[in-house]
Amino acid sequence: MKTLQILLTLLLFSCCNDSVSPSEQSPPKLLVGLSLQQYKNSSFGIDGYIDGLDHAVQNGINMFGMSPEWNVLEPSPNTYSLQDNLTNPLTLLDQNKTKLDSYIIVLKMIDTNIKLVPDDLANLDFDDPEMINRFSLLLDKIFTEVPSIERVTHVLIGNEIDGYLSTNPDQIQQFKTFYLAAIQQIHALNPRVKVGTIITFNAAKNNPILFDTFKTEGDFICYTYYPTDEQNSTPWQMRPPSDIKDDMDWMVQNTGGKPIAFTEIGYTSSTDNSSSEQQQSDFVQKMFSSMKPYINSKNIEFVYYHGMYDYPQGFCNQYAQQQGVDPIHICNFMNHLGLNNWETGLPKLAWFTFIDELRSINE
């Protein structure tokens, strides 16, 4: 699923004195994230995001993230546009560096079903030397010239790469070559930064060749996880929350010993998708209880929940058109995915469960 341009926040639930720098506090048991979709009456522009972030920080948020597309960061060859997508989030949202401990970046040259590279590279394979060199130059620009880039702890190369690679299987090995080059480059620029890519849970289960190709590389395995029923003839129907523990066990136990992470994890409250507000709340409770053994054994890098609010009206139709998917069922799913209502801003049952579970993890 497409993430918003300013989408990732990772969350630590701990009571913080504003006079104490996050770096001076004890490390969290778990970094958990919450995407900052705004609601109908949010303030416009950066003020709305700061309001949303502050509300989340009051409930424990300590990491923020960005998910820019390569063709936006490099709109023409060797010309870069980094201010809005990277510099501003790194410098404006937490100017005193007291709200947030760290940041994460998802660099999207693949975003689910689509390839998002600069126009002059669109017809090249991912392992073409020019493709690799140009991305290397972008990485160098980011890691040497973006202010406060030292606050970034994790970088993801591509979002839900299985979507594009499943329909372009000839590009699997080519993208692996590209991915390995990116890992090497980022580790050389900053060895402290952990690098991975993102695959959907359903593809990890159902396309083991693709999953096995990438799970051996990188510093951790990153999933997007929405427990939809792949056996149902109607798409985007939810499986019961009772399935979550088995899914979580599988995701941890099939990584070859690497930790896991989630850039998206969520559950719709739409009755049209075999769910409800109560069922969404049950999912949140089951999700965290299933994670607890792996949190204690440090098998989970971070969790990013999707998201603070439902998507705004009209967003999903645009997204479905861009991705080339039928909007009917996915839009029912997406329009009720948040923990709070888009129209009113009021919390759903799952919001209270979310806060309770975070508190219990970090007590």
Rosetta blueprint (number, residue, H / E / L):
1 M L
2 K L
3 T L
4 L L
5 Q L
6 I L
7 L L
8 L L
9 T E
10 L E
11 L E
12 L L
13 F L
14 S L
15 C L
16 C L
17 N L
18 D L
19 S L
20 V L
21 S L
22 P H
23 S H
24 E H
25 Q L
26 S L
27 P L
28 P L
29 K L
30 L L
31 L E
32 V E
33 G E
34 L E
35 S L
36 L L
37 Q L
38 Q L
39 Y L
40 K L
41 N L
42 S L
43 S L
44 F L
45 G L
46 I H
47 D H
48 G H
49 Y H
50 I H
51 D H
52 G H
53 L H
54 D H
55 H H
56 A H
57 V H
58 Q H
59 N L
60 G L
61 I E
62 N E
63 M E
64 F E
65 G E
66 M E
67 S L
68 P L
69 E E
70 W H
71 N H
72 V H
73 L H
74 E L
75 P L
76 S E
77 P L
78 N L
79 T E
80 Y L
81 S L
82 L L
83 Q H
84 D H
85 N H
86 L H
87 T H
88 N H
89 P H
90 L H
91 T H
92 L H
93 L L
94 D L
95 Q L
96 N L
97 K L
98 T L
99 K L
100 L L
101 D L
102 S E
103 Y E
104 I E
105 I E
106 V E
107 L E
108 K E
109 M E
110 I E
111 D E
112 T L
113 N L
114 I E
115 K E
116 L L
117 V L
118 P L
119 D H
120 D H
121 L H
122 A L
123 N L
124 L L
125 D L
126 F L
127 D L
128 D L
129 P H
130 E H
131 M H
132 I H
133 N H
134 R H
135 F H
136 S H
137 L H
138 L H
139 L H
140 D H
141 K H
142 I H
143 F H
144 T H
145 E H
146 V L
147 P L
148 S L
149 I H
150 E H
151 R H
152 V E
153 T E
154 H E
155 V E
156 L E
157 I E
158 G E
159 N E
160 E L
161 I H
162 D H
163 G H
164 Y H
165 L H
166 S H
167 T H
168 N L
169 P H
170 D H
171 Q H
172 I H
173 Q H
174 Q H
175 F H
176 K H
177 T H
178 F H
179 Y H
180 L H
181 A H
182 A H
183 I H
184 Q H
185 Q H
186 I H
187 H H
188 A H
189 L H
190 N L
191 P L
192 R L
193 V L
194 K E
195 V E
196 G E
197 T L
198 I E
199 I E
200 T E
201 F H
202 N H
203 A H
204 A H
205 K H
206 N H
207 N L
208 P H
209 I H
210 L H
211 F H
212 D H
213 T H
214 F H
215 K H
216 T L
217 E L
218 G L
219 D L
220 F L
221 I E
222 C E
223 Y E
224 T E
225 Y E
226 Y L
227 P L
228 T E
229 D L
230 E L
231 Q L
232 N L
233 S L
234 T L
235 P L
236 W L
237 Q L
238 M E
239 R L
240 P L
241 P H
242 S H
243 D H
244 I H
245 K H
246 D H
247 D H
248 M H
249 D H
250 W H
251 M H
252 V H
253 Q H
254 N L
255 T L
256 G L
257 G L
258 K L
259 P L
260 I E
261 A E
262 F E
263 T E
264 E E
265 I E
266 G L
267 Y L
268 T L
269 S L
270 S L
271 T H
272 D H
273 N H
274 S L
275 S L
276 S L
277 E H
278 Q H
279 Q H
280 Q H
281 S H
282 D H
283 F H
284 V H
285 Q H
286 K H
287 M H
288 F H
289 S H
290 S H
291 M H
292 K H
293 P H
294 Y H
295 I H
296 N H
297 S L
298 K L
299 N L
300 I E
301 E E
302 F E
303 V E
304 Y E
305 Y E
306 H L
307 G L
308 M L
309 Y E
310 D L
311 Y L
312 P L
313 Q L
314 G L
315 F H
316 C H
317 N H
318 Q H
319 Y H
320 A H
321 Q H
322 Q H
323 Q H
324 G L
325 V L
326 D L
327 P H
328 I H
329 H H
330 I H
331 C H
332 N H
333 F H
334 M H
335 N L
336 H L
337 L L
338 G L
339 L L
340 N E
341 N L
342 W L
343 E L
344 T L
345 G L
346 L L
347 P E
348 K L
349 L H
350 A H
351 W H
352 F H
353 T H
354 F H
355 I H
356 D H
357 E H
358 L H
359 R H
360 S H
361 I H
362 N H
363 E L
